[in-house]
């Protein structure tokens, strides 16, 4: 955008947008008027630049009008389309409905209140925590030989060490000794509670499971009472 076009945008188009958008553009979701004004200015800037590139005359009133109309109809400068559930245009069309996950919107007889987040929360482990643990273990295993890794894997799988003893030509007592030594190295690197923490269910997951189980029991009791 040339300096002259930028001058027209700042001094002629922006004042119209700032005066009009708060009055005529509906806010969607967490939007506020300041954000809508900034977004409309960004859309107007694109129009000004497009006119300049194509050699067309820049008409401030027209550009401001069309940029405001675009905002009124839910279109934004970041080019979200109506196929996007979070797009303001899709919400203005009533094609989608967004629900706050912490709202008490679940129809169950729960005195503490069950939220949508409790119902929809994943039953699986947090992927970020799982990836971080795998990275830590990968770094640790680099310091172990093949027999040590096999002992750890057999322990994780709940297998029998006597099978490994025959494979490596050592006694089961020797493998138990190696297993204890490996445990000491793990604790030395990650702390005394490392092994317990690796097997412990996250507190948030336990709370969610408890809420689900309590709601299921209440639902079953309600059904029995109706019979």
Helices and strands as residue ranges (DSSP letters): H 3-8, I 9-13, H 14-24, H 33-53, H 60-72, H 88-92, H 116-120, H 127-141, H 146-157, H 161-168, H 172-190, H 194-199, H 203-226
